[in-house]
């Protein structure tokens, strides 16, 4: 039995897709456990880019099984489109993709409400992708959600859709001034999706436990990042699920007793998409330069990411929450050419220095980061294959991170391609 969890240690967009893709060579099974198609995991193979939204990143490897767990919210139309696109690019899905019967479905009214409620918030907006993720999780908790298994019971599906749409239309017409939704059309569309998706549908809670009992190597693939966790992140500027370790178990049906390792994926600097506090954010030319060097634009939305220095206070908090043992450090190459590089080791607010991550948004928004400065390096490191071949200043930087967090490195990524990676420790 060997189960490794790979999760984002920052605000998402850390490079999880590449890390999962690399380690899938050692795994038998890859499982997505949270989020929806607001996630965008990018895998680059021999210069060709693949962006995955719902399908686990392990699909890029022949013979590996891939599971979309019950904790994921699924837009069936988006999933069908993603499968079709990957098939056209030569990816084989035969008996390799499994969709949980217990996963909740994103309905047209979820996307409608997501966009219009966000627009009404004005300057208080969260920065959601508008893809219906939050409203779907809200309906799940409100016990009115529609699950994958409901697609295959005509009576249940019809009753749920017509009941929900009846209530939704009251809000849509009277609050948002929109036209009523057509329940019959939604029902017909979803019956069509059901037929297409049926070959992939499975009771994955049993499946993943059976695979574990067979001593298969299982990789749990996180979406978003720790600081977006609805319980532990920068609430309310968070996602609607739990991207931390706890979510891996509720989102798969796998017991915590099965977990053998946790890898946190972390950029060598920090980015954030959407609204919310960001203590180390760089503004103006400095921030723009880092954005362009790192190609920091959303894989899902294309939105420019906010960029800043590495925040080690936040990273120590991430380690605490999920029991991170190894760090996969990504995009170290983006820092090449800088004269100086800084890392945050504390937050100064009203005369007090915080070395722990506070829950108060006001403190995070108004604090002044306490920095430690390092000398940069000029060398191109994208072809470096071993740790010892890194420039001395680069080694000093990554050693400080390791010591501060008291962790070990799984790998250091020095470029976008699979080959541009320094592998340091095994994780299975």
N, C-alpha and C positions, 0 to 999 in steps of 0.2 A: 504493500500500500504506500503510494507516494503521491501527495497532492500539493502542488505549489500554487500560491495565489500571487498574481501580478496585478498591482493596482497603481493608480496615479497618486503621487505624493504631494501634488501642488493643486492648481485650479484647473486641471485637465490639460490636454494638448501637450503632454510631456514626451510623447513618442512611444506610447504603449504598443501601438501596432507593430513597429519594428521589433521591439523587445519580444513580444509574444511570438511573432513570426520566426525569430531566431531560435527561440527555445522550443518551438513546436517540433523541431527535428528530434528532440529528446523525449517529447511527450507522445502519448497515444490518443489523448482526448483533450479538446479545448472547449471550455464552457463560458458563455457570456451570462452574467448573473444580474445585471441591473441596467437601468437607463433605457433609451430607445434609439431611434434613428437621428437623434440630436448628436450622437457620438459620431466621430469620424476618425477611424484608425487607418493610417496611411502605411502601406508596405511598398517599398521600392525594390524591384528585382531586376538586376542588370539594366538599370536606368529606366525601367518601365514602372509607372506609378499605378497602384491599385488603392482605391479608397473604399473601406468597408464600414457600413453603418449598423447593420444588424447581424450579419453573418460573422461568426467568429473568425479571427485572423488565421486560425489554423487551416482554413479551407484551402490556402495556397499550397499546402503540402499534400502530396498523394498519400492515400491510405490512412489519413488521420480522421478521426470522428469529431464532429462539431455539434455542440448542443446550445440551443437558445433556451435558457432557463426560465422558470416561472417568474422570476423577479424582473424580467425585461418586459416593457410594454411595446406592443408590436403593431405597426401600421401595416396591414396585410398587403395593401397596394405597393407600398415602398419595398417590402420584403420581396414580393414577386418580381418587381423591377430590378432589384439588386441581383437576385438569382439569375434572371435572364441576361443581364449585362455581363456577369461573370462567366456564364456558360458561353456566351459569344466570344469571350476572350480565351476560351479553351479550358476553363476550370470544370472539373468533373465532380458532380454532386451525388453520384450513385451510392446510396446507402451511407452517406457521410454527413448529412445534415438532419438534425432532429429538433423539432419545435415543441416546447412544452404545452400540453393540453391546459395547464393551469395559468399560462401567461395571459395577461389582460390585453384587450384590443383597443387601439386608438381609433375612435369613431370620428366621422366628419364633424360632429358638433364639438368634439374636444378641440380640434384645430381651429374651428370658428371662434370659440370662446377664448382660446389662448391668444389669438391675434387681437381681438377687439378689447379684451380686458387689459391687455398690456398697453394698448394705445390710450386707454382712458387714464392710465396711471401717470402719464406725462413724465415729469422729471423724476418721479419715483419708480419708474419702470425697472424691472429686474434685468432685462436684457435677454429674455427667452428667445429661442429660435422660432417660436410660433408654430411648432409642429405637433402640439397637442399633448406633450408629455405630462406636464403638471396636471391639467384637468383629468387626464386618464388615471393618474395615481390618486387624485382626489376622489374620483368615482369608485376606485378600488376600495379606499378606506371608508367611503360612504355606503359601501355594500350594494352599489347599483351598477357595478362594472360588468362588462361582457367579456367572457374568456374564450380562448380558442376552442375548448370543448363544446361551447354553446353553438358553434357554427354547425355542428353535426346533429343537432336536435331542432328540427324545424319549429316545433311548438314553443320551445324555450326561447329560441332566437327571435322569433316574431314577437312574442310577448314582451321581451326585454327592449327590443328596438322601438316598438310602438309606444310603450310606456315612457321610455326615456325621451323620445322625440316629442311626445305630447308636452312633457314638462319643459323641455329645452325650448320649444317654440314660444312658450309664454315669455321666457326671458329674452329670446332673440328678437321678438317683435316689439315687446313693450319697453325693454331697457336699451337694446342696441339699435332698434329701428330697422331690423333686417327682415328679409322675407322668410316665411316658414320653410322648414326643411321637409322633404318628402320622405316619410318613413318607409313607404313601399319601395321607393328607389334604393334607399339604403339597404333594405332587406335583400332586394334582388342582387345588388352589387356584392354584398357579403356572401351570399350563397355562391356566387361565381368565384370569389376568392377562396372559399372553402374547398371547392373542387380542385383548384390548382394546388393548394397547399396540403391537401390530404396525405400525399405520399411522405411528407416530412413530419407529420404530427405523431407525437409519442407521449407516453407517461414517463417523462424524463427523470422524475424524482427516483423512480425505481431503477431506471436505466443507469443513471450515474452511480448509484450505490452498487448495482451489480458489477459495473466496470471496476469499481474500487475493490470489490471482493475478489475480482479476478487479477488483482495486483497490476492493473493498468496505471500508467503514469498520467495523472490528470492535472491539467492547467486551468485555473480559474482566471478568466480575463475580465478585469475591471473596466468600466467606462467612466468618463468624467474624472474627478479627482477628489482627494480627501477634503480639501477646503471648501468643496461644494456639497458636502454631505448635509442632508436636511436637518440632522440632529447636531452635528459637530462642526459644521462649516460656518461661514460668515453669513448667518441667517439675518434677514430673509433673502440675501443675494446668493442663493444656493440652487441646486437642482432638487428634484422631488423624490429622490431615492437615496439609498445608503451605499456610496461607492467604497466605503471602508470595509474592513474585514468582516464585520458582522453581517453586512449585506450579502456576502458571498454564500452564507449558509442559508439564510432565509430565502435567497434568490435561486437556490439550486435544489434544496432538500437534502443536502449533504451535511452530516454531523460535523461540528468543529473538531471532534476527535480524529477525523481523517486528515486534518491539515498538518503538513510537515515543514512547510517553508513559506515565508512571505517576502516578496521582492517589491520594493517601492521604486517606481520610475520617476526620475527627477531631472529636469533640465539643469544645465550649468548656470542658468539664470532663471528668471521667473517671467511668466506671462499670464494674462487673464483676459477672457472675453466677456463682454457685457458689463453691467454696472456692479458696484460694490467696492469695498475698501481694498486698497493695494498699497501697503506702506512703502515698498521700495520702488514704486513706479517712476520711470524716467519720462520726462516731458520734453517737448521741443526736439531739437536736432539730435540729441543724444538718444532719446527713445526711438526716434524714426530710424536712425542708423542701425540700431540693434534689430529693429523689426525687419528692415530690408536684408540685413546680413543673415538673419535666421529664417527668412521667408515666412514670417509670422502672420499668416492669413488663414482663417478657419477652413478646415477640410470640408466641413459640412455646409457652411454659409458663405465662406469667402470674406467674412468680416475681418478687418485688421485687428490683431491682438494687441492689447496694452502690454508693454514690455518694461522690465526693471531688473535690478540686481537680485541675486540669489538671497532668499530670506531663510536663514537657518533657524530662527525662532519657530517659524511655521513648520519647517521640516522636522524639527525635534518633536513637535506636537503630533505630526503625522506618524512618526515612528511609534510614539506612545499609543496612539489610538488603535493601530493595526498590528502591533508587534513586528514591525519591519526588521528583518535580519540582514537583508542585502539591499544595496542601492544599485539600480541601473542608471548610470549618469549619462544623459544624452546631450547632444549638441555642444560638446566641448569645443569643437572646431569653430563654432560661430564667434567665440571670444578671441580667436587668433587675430593679431594685428592691433589689438588695443594696448594703449600705453599702461593703463591701470585698470584693475578689476576690483570691485568691492563686493563684500558680503555683509549682510545684516546680522548682528548678534544680539540686538536688543531694541526695544521701543522706548523712547523717552516721551513721557506725557505728564505735564504739570509737575515737573521736578522729580518724577519717579521714573526709574528705568525698569521696564518689564522684560523679563527673560522667559516668560511663559506667554502663550497665545491667549489674549483676553477674549471673552465672549462679547464684550461691549463694542458695538460697531463705531460708536463715537470715538473711542480710544484708538481703534485701528485707523479711522479716517483722519484723525488729527495728530497722531503721534509723529515724532521725528525719529527716523531709523538711526541706530547706532551702527557705524560701519567699521570694518577692518579692511584695509587696502592692501592689495597685492600687485606686484609688478606683472605686466602682461608679457606676451611672447609674440614674435613676428612670424615664426615658422608656420608653414602649411602642415597640418597634422593629419590630413585625411588619408594618407597612405601608411600611417604608423600602425604596426601590427602588435607590438608588445609594449607593456607599461614602461619598461626601462628606456624605450626609445622616445618617449615624450620629452619635450623641452623641459629643462629644469624648473622654469617658472610655472609651467603647467602642472608639473608634479607637485610643486609646493602648494598650489591651489587645491588640487584634488586630495592631497594628504590632509590639509587642514579640515576640509569638509568631512573626511572619514573620521578624523580624531574628534571633531566637535560633536558629531552625531553618534560616535562610538558604534560604527557599523563596518561591514565589509562590502567591497564592490563585487557585484555579479559581473558587470561589464561596464566599459566606457565606450560610448558611441562617438566616433570622430567624423561622421559623414552620414548621408541619408541612405546609402546602399547597404545591403546585407553585409557585404565584404568590408565595409568601413567601420569595423568594430574591434575593440580589444576585449577579448574574453578573458576573465580573470578567475572566476569561481563557478563551479557547477551548482545548480539549484535543485536538482533532483537527487 
